[in-house]
Amino acid sequence: MQTVEAAGLPIGDGHPARIMGVLNVSDQSPYEPSVFADPANAAAYVDDLIDEGAEIVDVGVESANKRFEVLSAAEERERLDTAIETIDRVTGEAVFSIETRYHEVAAAALDANFDMVNDVCGFADPELPRVCEARDAAVVKMASPPDLERPGALADVDDIYDALAEGLTDKTIIDPAFGGWSEDKTLDDDRETFRRLAEFGAIDRPMLVSINRKNFLGEIVGRETDDRLPASLAATALAVERGADVIRTHDVAETRDAARIGDALGDRAALR
């Protein structure tokens, strides 16, 4: 398994699963506690995430929810100023990731104080991985078709695998894209992807998993979003055991503990 360094933070075999907290500067985000428009308040929230155990903080400037119209690169770029000012105000130490689908936004963020990129469209913009390579930056590739307006719109596990295995940089982290990214994707599809998580180790890149309070977990336990934390924590430990190297979550402190259980009692390296 190839280890990827993100601003000096090693991610992969031989290292604990890393916790990625989330900040949104888009008011379209479905998780209201993570949404901030004021950089000072946003920075205080990020410092709290870091205190709780987040080693990476992912900053979203646009909701990727399929219900909303896709912002242009210029519109995302306008929101980036708030994100840049926010991390300039943060006092804690973390790796800062910008969530985007556009190379122009990725370049502007990396040229400011961001350290890595979280591409929700899986390199549909072919210049995005090149921008990251030129700046020696880690980049998350989420499984998607080559379409800037259809993030995560793959349902079949084999199609997800094939999409993730193509066109990787040396510092790519793969993301199988859990959640309702398209109308065609079902909860059964998410469950099947989760069951087969270990297979993604053959791609030879670290894996990010974002399953926090997802619907496919809620259906299993019969709980609405607010009551799904226990299910998320159980799934986190299983995901780490099956090879997850980064866990993206809004529930940082609790998820860190669950990931530690997965690390201590599982064996990610043996699955590679």
SULFENBEL-V313831 format. One record per residue. PHI is phi as a letter, one per 20 degrees, with the letter a starting at -180 (none if undefined). Layout:
phi->PHI
phi->PHI
This chain:
phi->none
phi->f
phi->e
phi->d
phi->d
phi->d
phi->l
phi->n
phi->e
phi->f
phi->c
phi->q
phi->g
phi->n
phi->c
phi->f
phi->f
phi->e
phi->d
phi->d
phi->e
phi->c
phi->c
phi->c
phi->d
phi->d
phi->f
phi->e
phi->g
phi->f
phi->d
phi->g
phi->f
phi->e
phi->e
phi->b
phi->d
phi->e
phi->g
phi->f
phi->f
phi->f
phi->f
phi->f
phi->f
phi->f
phi->f
phi->f
phi->g
phi->f
phi->f
phi->e
phi->p
phi->f
phi->e
phi->c
phi->c
phi->e
phi->d
phi->d
phi->d
phi->b
phi->f
phi->e
phi->g
phi->f
phi->f
phi->d
phi->f
phi->f
phi->f
phi->f
phi->f
phi->f
phi->f
phi->f
phi->f
phi->f
phi->f
phi->f
phi->g
phi->f
phi->f
phi->f
phi->f
phi->f
phi->f
phi->f
phi->e
phi->f
phi->e
phi->f
phi->d
phi->b
phi->e
phi->d
phi->d
phi->d
phi->e
phi->b
phi->c
phi->d
phi->f
phi->f
phi->f
phi->g
phi->f
phi->f
phi->f
phi->f
phi->f
phi->e
phi->d
phi->e
phi->d
phi->b
phi->c
phi->d
phi->e
phi->f
phi->d
phi->l
phi->m
phi->f
phi->e
phi->f
phi->f
phi->f
phi->f
phi->f
phi->f
phi->f
phi->f
phi->f
phi->d
phi->l
phi->d
phi->f
phi->b
phi->e
phi->d
phi->e
phi->f
phi->b
phi->f
phi->f
phi->b
phi->f
phi->d
phi->c
phi->f
phi->m
phi->e
phi->c
phi->d
phi->f
phi->f
phi->f
phi->f
phi->f
phi->g
phi->f
phi->f
phi->f
phi->e
phi->d
phi->m
phi->e
phi->e
phi->f
phi->d
phi->e
phi->d
phi->e
phi->c
phi->f
phi->m
phi->f
phi->o
phi->e
phi->f
phi->b
phi->f
phi->f
phi->e
phi->d
phi->f
phi->f
phi->f
phi->f
phi->f
phi->f
phi->f
phi->f
phi->g
phi->d
phi->g
phi->f
phi->f
phi->f
phi->f
phi->f
phi->f
phi->m
phi->c
phi->g
phi->c
phi->d
phi->c
phi->c
phi->c
phi->g
phi->l
phi->f
phi->f
phi->f
phi->e
phi->f
phi->f
phi->f
phi->e
phi->m
phi->c
phi->f
phi->g
phi->f
phi->d
phi->e
phi->g
phi->g
phi->f
phi->f
phi->f
phi->f
phi->f
phi->f
phi->f
phi->f
phi->f
phi->f
phi->g
phi->e
phi->p
phi->f
phi->d
phi->c
phi->d
phi->e
phi->b
phi->e
phi->d
phi->f
phi->f
phi->f
phi->f
phi->g
phi->f
phi->f
phi->f
phi->f
phi->f
phi->f
phi->f
phi->f
phi->d
phi->d
phi->b
phi->f
phi->f
phi->f
phi->e
phi->f
